[in-house]
Every structure is written in structure tokens, then in C-alpha cells.
Amino acid sequence: MFIYLLQTGTGAPSSGPFGGGTTTLVFMGMIILVFWLFFIRPQTKKQKQQKKFIEDMQKGTKVVTIAGIHGTVNKINEDGTINLEVSPGSYIKMEKASISMEMTAAINKAPATTDKK
């Protein structure tokens, strides 16, 4: 009897092949939520951390640039640049934004101590 109702088209009205507009909207909302959780939110969090890192930079901080240049901050200029001392008496003027937070954290991390007996 159920097969007969489906074939004749009588009974409950069909909402289409995808189960209706409500289901599609819920599914699209879930996709947007997943994109926000896994792509947009972590990126904005990382940008905020990078901005705070650059604002907190001080003279004497050992840093690494995005290009891989190691040096020490000698002077922080008002125009958004820094003077980076790459060797004693040798300075490079660079943008603050070119300092890598991840690589700088890696070189400033305290080396692990191993106790050998």
C-alpha cells in the first residue's frame, strides 16, 4: 500500500529531492560554522598575537625576520621601523611587520637541560 501511495503521488506532499529548504539551510549553517571554527577564528587569533608581539617589542630583544635574518633590536623608530643589529656595529633598518613571531619564540626558548650522571 505504501509503494502504491508513492507511485500515485497521493499522501504527504514531497518537498523535493533534498528533503526541504529547512534541512538545506541547517546544513549550510553547519558548513559556515565549521569554516569559522577551523579557518577564520584561528587566523584572527594568530593575527592578534602577532600584533601584540610587535607592540611589545623592546630594545635588546633577539629576533628573527621572515627572511631568516637573526639580530638584536637596537632602536625602535616612530615610523614603524626598527634598527636591527645583525653583527656588532652593523645595522639594518627593517619594518616591524617583517619580524617572525614563531621563529623568534623558537630562538628565545630556553634550551632544554639534560642531566648526565
N, CA, C and O atoms as CSV, one atom per row, in Angstrom:
chain,resi,resn,atom,element,x,y,z
A,1,MET,N,N,0.824,-1.184,0.000
A,1,MET,CA,C,0.000,0.000,0.000
A,1,MET,C,C,0.876,1.258,0.000
A,1,MET,O,O,0.569,2.234,-0.685
A,2,PHE,N,N,1.973,1.229,0.775
A,2,PHE,CA,C,2.871,2.380,0.853
A,2,PHE,C,C,3.515,2.667,-0.504
A,2,PHE,O,O,3.648,3.827,-0.895
A,3,ILE,N,N,3.914,1.619,-1.219
A,3,ILE,CA,C,4.527,1.790,-2.533
A,3,ILE,C,C,3.503,2.374,-3.504
A,3,ILE,O,O,3.852,3.210,-4.338
A,4,TYR,N,N,2.286,1.959,-3.408
A,4,TYR,CA,C,1.241,2.483,-4.268
A,4,TYR,C,C,1.040,3.980,-4.049
A,4,TYR,O,O,0.866,4.725,-5.014
A,5,LEU,N,N,1.061,4.433,-2.783
A,5,LEU,CA,C,0.888,5.851,-2.492
A,5,LEU,C,C,2.049,6.670,-3.048
A,5,LEU,O,O,1.843,7.784,-3.530
A,6,LEU,N,N,3.254,6.139,-2.988
A,6,LEU,CA,C,4.409,6.848,-3.529
A,6,LEU,C,C,4.328,6.946,-5.049
A,6,LEU,O,O,4.689,7.973,-5.623
A,7,GLN,N,N,3.862,5.897,-5.696
A,7,GLN,CA,C,3.791,5.894,-7.153
A,7,GLN,C,C,2.684,6.805,-7.662
A,7,GLN,O,O,2.850,7.450,-8.697
A,8,THR,N,N,1.591,6.870,-6.979
A,8,THR,CA,C,0.477,7.683,-7.452
A,8,THR,C,C,0.618,9.146,-7.072
A,8,THR,O,O,-0.053,10.000,-7.652
A,9,GLY,N,N,1.483,9.451,-6.104
A,9,GLY,CA,C,1.698,10.830,-5.712
A,9,GLY,C,C,0.713,11.311,-4.669
A,9,GLY,O,O,0.722,12.488,-4.308
A,10,THR,N,N,-0.127,10.435,-4.184
A,10,THR,CA,C,-1.049,10.849,-3.132
A,10,THR,C,C,-0.388,10.628,-1.786
A,10,THR,O,O,0.590,9.887,-1.691
A,11,GLY,N,N,-0.884,11.233,-0.791
A,11,GLY,CA,C,-0.303,11.114,0.543
A,11,GLY,C,C,0.397,12.419,0.893
A,11,GLY,O,O,-0.021,13.489,0.450
A,12,ALA,N,N,1.455,12.333,1.681
A,12,ALA,CA,C,2.178,13.535,2.120
A,12,ALA,C,C,2.904,14.169,0.948
A,12,ALA,O,O,3.529,13.468,0.153
A,13,PRO,N,N,2.829,15.493,0.832
A,13,PRO,CA,C,3.500,16.165,-0.285
A,13,PRO,C,C,5.015,16.090,-0.123
A,13,PRO,O,O,5.539,16.220,0.984
A,14,SER,N,N,5.700,15.883,-1.219
A,14,SER,CA,C,7.161,15.789,-1.210
A,14,SER,C,C,7.748,17.189,-1.264
A,14,SER,O,O,7.209,18.073,-1.929
A,15,SER,N,N,8.851,17.384,-0.562
A,15,SER,CA,C,9.487,18.695,-0.525
A,15,SER,C,C,10.638,18.796,-1.498
A,15,SER,O,O,11.349,19.801,-1.485
A,16,GLY,N,N,10.847,17.845,-2.305
A,16,GLY,CA,C,11.945,17.877,-3.253
A,16,GLY,C,C,12.957,16.795,-2.927
A,16,GLY,O,O,12.806,16.069,-1.945
A,17,PRO,N,N,13.979,16.689,-3.745
A,17,PRO,CA,C,14.930,15.600,-3.575
A,17,PRO,C,C,15.863,15.776,-2.371
A,17,PRO,O,O,16.480,14.800,-1.946
A,18,PHE,N,N,15.987,16.982,-1.807
A,18,PHE,CA,C,16.924,17.201,-0.708
A,18,PHE,C,C,16.239,17.274,0.646
A,18,PHE,O,O,16.904,17.570,1.639
A,19,GLY,N,N,14.991,17.029,0.726
A,19,GLY,CA,C,14.315,16.955,1.994
A,19,GLY,C,C,13.778,18.284,2.499
A,19,GLY,O,O,13.370,18.367,3.657
A,20,GLY,N,N,13.763,19.298,1.697
A,20,GLY,CA,C,13.164,20.556,2.112
A,20,GLY,C,C,14.182,21.659,2.316
A,20,GLY,O,O,15.383,21.420,2.440
A,21,GLY,N,N,13.661,22.875,2.348
A,21,GLY,CA,C,14.506,24.052,2.494
A,21,GLY,C,C,15.119,24.181,3.872
A,21,GLY,O,O,16.229,24.696,4.008
A,22,THR,N,N,14.416,23.724,4.899
A,22,THR,CA,C,14.927,23.841,6.259
A,22,THR,C,C,16.184,23.004,6.444
A,22,THR,O,O,17.148,23.461,7.059
A,23,THR,N,N,16.183,21.816,5.931
A,23,THR,CA,C,17.346,20.941,6.047
A,23,THR,C,C,18.547,21.536,5.314
A,23,THR,O,O,19.673,21.473,5.808
A,24,THR,N,N,18.309,22.100,4.160
A,24,THR,CA,C,19.387,22.720,3.393
A,24,THR,C,C,19.962,23.911,4.143
A,24,THR,O,O,21.181,24.081,4.180
A,25,LEU,N,N,19.127,24.725,4.732
A,25,LEU,CA,C,19.605,25.876,5.497
A,25,LEU,C,C,20.411,25.443,6.715
A,25,LEU,O,O,21.441,26.044,7.020
A,26,VAL,N,N,19.961,24.422,7.402
A,26,VAL,CA,C,20.702,23.911,8.563
A,26,VAL,C,C,22.053,23.370,8.118
A,26,VAL,O,O,23.065,23.620,8.773
A,27,PHE,N,N,22.082,22.641,7.022
A,27,PHE,CA,C,23.338,22.086,6.502
A,27,PHE,C,C,24.307,23.197,6.101
A,27,PHE,O,O,25.500,23.106,6.390
A,28,MET,N,N,23.813,24.242,5.440
A,28,MET,CA,C,24.667,25.364,5.053
A,28,MET,C,C,25.182,26.106,6.289
A,28,MET,O,O,26.334,26.541,6.321
A,29,GLY,N,N,24.334,26.245,7.291
A,29,GLY,CA,C,24.764,26.864,8.546
A,29,GLY,C,C,25.866,26.076,9.225
A,29,GLY,O,O,26.799,26.653,9.782
A,30,MET,N,N,25.757,24.753,9.179
A,30,MET,CA,C,26.792,23.898,9.768
A,30,MET,C,C,28.112,24.038,9.005
A,30,MET,O,O,29.178,24.048,9.621
A,31,ILE,N,N,28.057,24.146,7.697
A,31,ILE,CA,C,29.270,24.323,6.896
A,31,ILE,C,C,29.940,25.652,7.231
A,31,ILE,O,O,31.160,25.717,7.383
A,32,ILE,N,N,29.144,26.706,7.344
A,32,ILE,CA,C,29.690,28.020,7.697
A,32,ILE,C,C,30.319,27.973,9.083
A,32,ILE,O,O,31.386,28.552,9.286
A,33,LEU,N,N,29.694,27.307,10.032
A,33,LEU,CA,C,30.230,27.166,11.384
A,33,LEU,C,C,31.568,26.432,11.382
A,33,LEU,O,O,32.495,26.830,12.087
A,34,VAL,N,N,31.672,25.373,10.602
A,34,VAL,CA,C,32.922,24.614,10.518
A,34,VAL,C,C,34.028,25.479,9.922
A,34,VAL,O,O,35.150,25.470,10.427
A,35,PHE,N,N,33.734,26.224,8.858
A,35,PHE,CA,C,34.737,27.113,8.270
A,35,PHE,C,C,35.189,28.160,9.281
A,35,PHE,O,O,36.379,28.460,9.375
A,36,TRP,N,N,34.251,28.711,10.031
A,36,TRP,CA,C,34.613,29.724,11.017
A,36,TRP,C,C,35.481,29.121,12.119
A,36,TRP,O,O,36.474,29.728,12.521
A,37,LEU,N,N,35.122,27.934,12.613
A,37,LEU,CA,C,35.876,27.311,13.707
A,37,LEU,C,C,37.279,26.900,13.295
A,37,LEU,O,O,38.219,27.049,14.075
A,38,PHE,N,N,37.435,26.385,12.080
A,38,PHE,CA,C,38.723,25.807,11.703
A,38,PHE,C,C,39.592,26.712,10.845
A,38,PHE,O,O,40.791,26.455,10.731
A,39,PHE,N,N,39.050,27.755,10.237
A,39,PHE,CA,C,39.855,28.602,9.362
A,39,PHE,C,C,39.892,30.062,9.817
A,39,PHE,O,O,40.975,30.618,10.002
A,40,ILE,N,N,38.753,30.676,9.996
A,40,ILE,CA,C,38.694,32.112,10.263
A,40,ILE,C,C,39.129,32.436,11.684
A,40,ILE,O,O,39.958,33.325,11.879
A,41,ARG,N,N,38.599,31.746,12.670
A,41,ARG,CA,C,38.909,32.033,14.074
A,41,ARG,C,C,40.391,31.861,14.405
A,41,ARG,O,O,40.968,32.758,15.020
A,42,PRO,N,N,41.038,30.750,14.028
A,42,PRO,CA,C,42.467,30.622,14.335
A,42,PRO,C,C,43.320,31.687,13.644
A,42,PRO,O,O,44.310,32.146,14.214
A,43,GLN,N,N,42.952,32.082,12.434
A,43,GLN,CA,C,43.729,33.087,11.717
A,43,GLN,C,C,43.635,34.443,12.404
A,43,GLN,O,O,44.644,35.135,12.534
A,44,THR,N,N,42.444,34.837,12.846
A,44,THR,CA,C,42.311,36.117,13.533
A,44,THR,C,C,43.022,36.093,14.882
A,44,THR,O,O,43.586,37.101,15.306
A,45,LYS,N,N,42.995,34.952,15.551
A,45,LYS,CA,C,43.704,34.816,16.831
A,45,LYS,C,C,45.211,34.963,16.621
A,45,LYS,O,O,45.886,35.621,17.412
A,46,LYS,N,N,45.732,34.362,15.572
A,46,LYS,CA,C,47.156,34.457,15.261
A,46,LYS,C,C,47.537,35.895,14.893
A,46,LYS,O,O,48.609,36.363,15.276
A,47,GLN,N,N,46.681,36.594,14.161
A,47,GLN,CA,C,46.956,37.986,13.805
A,47,GLN,C,C,46.995,38.875,15.040
A,47,GLN,O,O,47.830,39.776,15.120
A,48,LYS,N,N,46.109,38.640,16.002
A,48,LYS,CA,C,46.113,39.416,17.244
A,48,LYS,C,C,47.390,39.161,18.033
A,48,LYS,O,O,47.968,40.093,18.592
A,49,GLN,N,N,47.838,37.900,18.086
A,49,GLN,CA,C,49.075,37.577,18.792
A,49,GLN,C,C,50.270,38.243,18.126
A,49,GLN,O,O,51.149,38.758,18.817
A,50,GLN,N,N,50.321,38.245,16.800
A,50,GLN,CA,C,51.422,38.875,16.067
A,50,GLN,C,C,51.443,40.375,16.332
A,50,GLN,O,O,52.512,40.952,16.536
A,51,LYS,N,N,50.273,41.013,16.333
A,51,LYS,CA,C,50.192,42.447,16.589
A,51,LYS,C,C,50.662,42.778,17.998
A,51,LYS,O,O,51.391,43.751,18.191
A,52,LYS,N,N,50.255,41.980,18.990
A,52,LYS,CA,C,50.681,42.201,20.367
A,52,LYS,C,C,52.187,41.992,20.491
A,52,LYS,O,O,52.856,42.744,21.200
A,53,PHE,N,N,52.726,40.988,19.818
A,53,PHE,CA,C,54.165,40.713,19.844
A,53,PHE,C,C,54.943,41.906,19.304
A,53,PHE,O,O,55.956,42.296,19.883
A,54,ILE,N,N,54.490,42.477,18.221
A,54,ILE,CA,C,55.188,43.614,17.613
A,54,ILE,C,C,55.089,44.849,18.505
A,54,ILE,O,O,56.050,45.610,18.621
A,55,GLU,N,N,53.933,45.050,19.133
A,55,GLU,CA,C,53.779,46.202,20.021
A,55,GLU,C,C,54.646,46.077,21.276
A,55,GLU,O,O,55.112,47.085,21.807
A,56,ASP,N,N,54.864,44.852,21.753
A,56,ASP,CA,C,55.621,44.625,22.982
A,56,ASP,C,C,57.131,44.528,22.745
A,56,ASP,O,O,57.889,44.363,23.701
A,57,MET,N,N,57.576,44.625,21.503
A,57,MET,CA,C,58.998,44.507,21.192
A,57,MET,C,C,59.780,45.651,21.839
A,57,MET,O,O,59.341,46.801,21.826
A,58,GLN,N,N,60.935,45.323,22.401
A,58,GLN,CA,C,61.757,46.311,23.090
A,58,GLN,C,C,63.188,46.260,22.574
A,58,GLN,O,O,63.585,45.334,21.866
A,59,LYS,N,N,63.949,47.281,22.950
A,59,LYS,CA,C,65.362,47.322,22.602
A,59,LYS,C,C,66.067,46.168,23.316
A,59,LYS,O,O,65.811,45.903,24.491
A,60,GLY,N,N,66.950,45.494,22.598
A,60,GLY,CA,C,67.701,44.382,23.160
A,60,GLY,C,C,67.078,43.016,22.929
A,60,GLY,O,O,67.680,42.001,23.280
A,61,THR,N,N,65.898,42.968,22.352
A,61,THR,CA,C,65.228,41.702,22.077
A,61,THR,C,C,65.895,41.007,20.898
A,61,THR,O,O,66.123,41.628,19.859
A,62,LYS,N,N,66.207,39.726,21.050
A,62,LYS,CA,C,66.750,38.951,19.935
A,62,LYS,C,C,65.581,38.477,19.092
A,62,LYS,O,O,64.633,37.879,19.600
A,63,VAL,N,N,65.662,38.757,17.775
A,63,VAL,CA,C,64.560,38.445,16.876
A,63,VAL,C,C,65.080,37.774,15.614
A,63,VAL,O,O,66.276,37.788,15.324
A,64,VAL,N,N,64.150,37.189,14.876
A,64,VAL,CA,C,64.415,36.606,13.561
A,64,VAL,C,C,63.392,37.192,12.607
A,64,VAL,O,O,62.202,37.230,12.919
A,65,THR,N,N,63.844,37.651,11.446
A,65,THR,CA,C,62.921,38.203,10.463
A,65,THR,C,C,62.291,37.084,9.651
A,65,THR,O,O,62.698,35.926,9.741
A,66,ILE,N,N,61.301,37.443,8.864
A,66,ILE,CA,C,60.640,36.470,7.999
A,66,ILE,C,C,61.633,35.910,6.986
A,66,ILE,O,O,61.516,34.758,6.566
A,67,ALA,N,N,62.616,36.731,6.591
A,67,ALA,CA,C,63.628,36.291,5.637
A,67,ALA,C,C,64.700,35.413,6.285
A,67,ALA,O,O,65.544,34.851,5.587
A,68,GLY,N,N,64.672,35.290,7.626
A,68,GLY,CA,C,65.626,34.434,8.307
A,68,GLY,C,C,66.848,35.157,8.850
A,68,GLY,O,O,67.819,34.510,9.245
A,69,ILE,N,N,66.822,36.487,8.880
A,69,ILE,CA,C,67.942,37.260,9.397
A,69,ILE,C,C,67.831,37.335,10.916
A,69,ILE,O,O,66.803,37.756,11.446
A,70,HIS,N,N,68.889,36.927,11.615
A,70,HIS,CA,C,68.932,36.969,13.071
A,70,HIS,C,C,69.583,38.267,13.500
A,70,HIS,O,O,70.536,38.724,12.869
A,71,GLY,N,N,69.080,38.866,14.567
A,71,GLY,CA,C,69.668,40.089,15.070
A,71,GLY,C,C,69.045,40.512,16.377
A,71,GLY,O,O,68.177,39.840,16.932
A,72,THR,N,N,69.521,41.661,16.856
A,72,THR,CA,C,69.035,42.240,18.102
A,72,THR,C,C,68.457,43.614,17.807
A,72,THR,O,O,69.052,44.394,17.063
A,73,VAL,N,N,67.297,43.913,18.388
A,73,VAL,CA,C,66.671,45.212,18.181
A,73,VAL,C,C,67.531,46.264,18.876
A,73,VAL,O,O,67.765,46.183,20.082
A,74,ASN,N,N,68.001,47.252,18.110
A,74,ASN,CA,C,68.831,48.318,18.652
A,74,ASN,C,C,68.011,49.567,18.914
A,74,ASN,O,O,68.236,50.257,19.908
A,75,LYS,N,N,67.058,49.870,18.032
A,75,LYS,CA,C,66.257,51.076,18.170
A,75,LYS,C,C,64.904,50.839,17.522
A,75,LYS,O,O,64.809,50.214,16.465
A,76,ILE,N,N,63.859,51.343,18.167
A,76,ILE,CA,C,62.512,51.272,17.606
A,76,ILE,C,C,62.152,52.682,17.153
A,76,ILE,O,O,62.068,53.597,17.973
A,77,ASN,N,N,61.941,52.858,15.863
A,77,ASN,CA,C,61.657,54.173,15.280
A,77,ASN,C,C,60.166,54.467,15.310
A,77,ASN,O,O,59.346,53.558,15.433
A,78,GLU,N,N,59.825,55.731,15.197
A,78,GLU,CA,C,58.426,56.180,15.236
A,78,GLU,C,C,57.656,55.829,13.967
A,78,GLU,O,O,56.426,55.781,13.994
A,79,ASP,N,N,58.351,55.582,12.856
A,79,ASP,CA,C,57.682,55.342,11.578
A,79,ASP,C,C,57.353,53.867,11.324
A,79,ASP,O,O,57.081,53.483,10.187
A,80,GLY,N,N,57.374,53.041,12.376
A,80,GLY,CA,C,57.037,51.629,12.225
A,80,GLY,C,C,58.204,50.771,11.788
A,80,GLY,O,O,58.013,49.641,11.338
A,81,THR,N,N,59.417,51.297,11.918
A,81,THR,CA,C,60.603,50.521,11.564
A,81,THR,C,C,61.463,50.306,12.806
A,81,THR,O,O,61.267,50.943,13.841
A,82,ILE,N,N,62.411,49.398,12.673
A,82,ILE,CA,C,63.380,49.147,13.741
A,82,ILE,C,C,64.770,49.133,13.138
A,82,ILE,O,O,64.936,48.870,11.947
A,83,ASN,N,N,65.759,49.412,13.954
A,83,ASN,CA,C,67.150,49.214,13.559
A,83,ASN,C,C,67.584,47.896,14.171
A,83,ASN,O,O,67.584,47.733,15.391
A,84,LEU,N,N,67.949,46.968,13.320
A,84,LEU,CA,C,68.315,45.627,13.740
A,84,LEU,C,C,69.821,45.478,13.636
A,84,LEU,O,O,70.395,45.673,12.564
A,85,GLU,N,N,70.463,45.135,14.741
A,85,GLU,CA,C,71.904,44.919,14.755
A,85,GLU,C,C,72.169,43.452,14.423
A,85,GLU,O,O,71.852,42.561,15.211
A,86,VAL,N,N,72.758,43.211,13.245
A,86,VAL,CA,C,72.985,41.838,12.802
A,86,VAL,C,C,74.370,41.341,13.196
A,86,VAL,O,O,74.574,40.137,13.349
A,87,SER,N,N,75.302,42.235,13.358
A,87,SER,CA,C,76.616,41.928,13.913
A,87,SER,C,C,77.105,43.211,14.586
A,87,SER,O,O,76.586,44.285,14.285
A,88,PRO,N,N,78.080,43.134,15.483
A,88,PRO,CA,C,78.490,44.344,16.207
A,88,PRO,C,C,78.848,45.491,15.262
A,88,PRO,O,O,79.777,45.389,14.460
A,89,GLY,N,N,78.094,46.579,15.373
A,89,GLY,CA,C,78.322,47.759,14.555
A,89,GLY,C,C,77.672,47.740,13.189
A,89,GLY,O,O,77.844,48.689,12.424
A,90,SER,N,N,76.926,46.692,12.850
A,90,SER,CA,C,76.266,46.574,11.552
A,90,SER,C,C,74.755,46.564,11.762
A,90,SER,O,O,74.222,45.677,12.429
A,91,TYR,N,N,74.059,47.563,11.184
A,91,TYR,CA,C,72.627,47.744,11.415
A,91,TYR,C,C,71.852,47.686,10.110
A,91,TYR,O,O,72.339,48.079,9.050
A,92,ILE,N,N,70.628,47.182,10.222
A,92,ILE,CA,C,69.703,47.131,9.097
A,92,ILE,C,C,68.400,47.792,9.561
A,92,ILE,O,O,67.902,47.494,10.647
A,93,LYS,N,N,67.857,48.683,8.741
A,93,LYS,CA,C,66.560,49.279,9.044
A,93,LYS,C,C,65.489,48.406,8.411
A,93,LYS,O,O,65.500,48.185,7.200
A,94,MET,N,N,64.550,47.903,9.240
A,94,MET,CA,C,63.521,46.979,8.769
A,94,MET,C,C,62.161,47.391,9.306
A,94,MET,O,O,62.057,48.103,10.305
A,95,GLU,N,N,61.132,46.935,8.631
A,95,GLU,CA,C,59.765,47.127,9.098
A,95,GLU,C,C,59.514,46.211,10.297
A,95,GLU,O,O,60.041,45.101,10.361
A,96,LYS,N,N,58.712,46.685,11.236
A,96,LYS,CA,C,58.354,45.857,12.390
A,96,LYS,C,C,57.581,44.608,11.953
A,96,LYS,O,O,57.723,43.536,12.542
A,97,ALA,N,N,56.775,44.765,10.929
A,97,ALA,CA,C,55.932,43.659,10.467
A,97,ALA,C,C,56.740,42.511,9.883
A,97,ALA,O,O,56.205,41.419,9.690
A,98,SER,N,N,58.028,42.738,9.595
A,98,SER,CA,C,58.842,41.678,8.998
A,98,SER,C,C,59.471,40.768,10.043
A,98,SER,O,O,60.268,39.898,9.695
A,99,ILE,N,N,59.133,40.949,11.315
A,99,ILE,CA,C,59.666,40.101,12.374
A,99,ILE,C,C,58.742,38.897,12.544
A,99,ILE,O,O,57.527,39.051,12.669
A,100,SER,N,N,59.320,37.712,12.546
A,100,SER,CA,C,58.548,36.480,12.671
A,100,SER,C,C,58.373,36.125,14.149
A,100,SER,O,O,59.351,35.954,14.876
A,101,MET,N,N,57.124,36.016,14.578
A,101,MET,CA,C,56.835,35.689,15.962
A,101,MET,C,C,57.230,34.243,16.275
A,101,MET,O,O,57.787,33.977,17.340
A,102,GLU,N,N,56.950,33.313,15.368
A,102,GLU,CA,C,57.224,31.906,15.623
A,102,GLU,C,C,58.720,31.621,15.687
A,102,GLU,O,O,59.184,30.930,16.594
A,103,MET,N,N,59.473,32.150,14.729
A,103,MET,CA,C,60.913,31.887,14.718
A,103,MET,C,C,61.614,32.590,15.868
A,103,MET,O,O,62.580,32.062,16.419
A,104,THR,N,N,61.137,33.781,16.238
A,104,THR,CA,C,61.714,34.495,17.371
A,104,THR,C,C,61.455,33.730,18.661
A,104,THR,O,O,62.341,33.634,19.510
A,105,ALA,N,N,60.268,33.193,18.817
A,105,ALA,CA,C,59.946,32.403,20.012
A,105,ALA,C,C,60.820,31.157,20.076
A,105,ALA,O,O,61.209,30.731,21.163
A,106,ALA,N,N,61.130,30.571,18.928
A,106,ALA,CA,C,61.947,29.361,18.907
A,106,ALA,C,C,63.381,29.641,19.355
A,106,ALA,O,O,63.966,28.827,20.069
A,107,ILE,N,N,63.962,30.782,18.949
A,107,ILE,CA,C,65.346,31.048,19.362
A,107,ILE,C,C,65.429,31.570,20.788
A,107,ILE,O,O,66.458,31.405,21.443
A,108,ASN,N,N,64.373,32.194,21.280
A,108,ASN,CA,C,64.382,32.722,22.643
A,108,ASN,C,C,63.944,31.695,23.677
A,108,ASN,O,O,64.012,31.953,24.879
A,109,LYS,N,N,63.497,30.539,23.220
A,109,LYS,CA,C,63.077,29.485,24.133
A,109,LYS,C,C,64.312,28.965,24.857
A,109,LYS,O,O,65.365,28.768,24.250
A,110,ALA,N,N,64.172,28.748,26.138
A,110,ALA,CA,C,65.312,28.259,26.925
A,110,ALA,C,C,65.668,26.860,26.470
A,110,ALA,O,O,64.781,26.021,26.313
A,111,PRO,N,N,66.948,26.587,26.255
A,111,PRO,CA,C,67.337,25.233,25.838
A,111,PRO,C,C,67.065,24.229,26.945
A,111,PRO,O,O,67.217,24.519,28.132
A,112,ALA,N,N,66.665,23.064,26.527
A,112,ALA,CA,C,66.361,22.005,27.481
A,112,ALA,C,C,67.646,21.547,28.160
A,112,ALA,O,O,68.657,21.300,27.503
A,113,THR,N,N,67.593,21.441,29.452
A,113,THR,CA,C,68.767,20.977,30.197
A,113,THR,C,C,68.688,19.479,30.356
A,113,THR,O,O,67.634,18.925,30.668
A,114,THR,N,N,69.807,18.835,30.141
A,114,THR,CA,C,69.876,17.398,30.304
A,114,THR,C,C,70.901,17.106,31.389
A,114,THR,O,O,72.032,17.591,31.349
A,115,ASP,N,N,70.493,16.327,32.327
A,115,ASP,CA,C,71.391,15.947,33.427
A,115,ASP,C,C,72.028,14.610,33.099
A,115,ASP,O,O,71.355,13.585,32.990
A,116,LYS,N,N,73.333,14.647,32.945
A,116,LYS,CA,C,74.067,13.398,32.677
A,116,LYS,C,C,74.860,13.054,33.927
A,116,LYS,O,O,75.544,13.903,34.498
A,117,LYS,N,N,74.765,11.841,34.330
A,117,LYS,CA,C,75.467,11.404,35.538
A,117,LYS,C,C,76.612,10.513,35.215
A,117,LYS,O,O,77.311,10.054,36.118
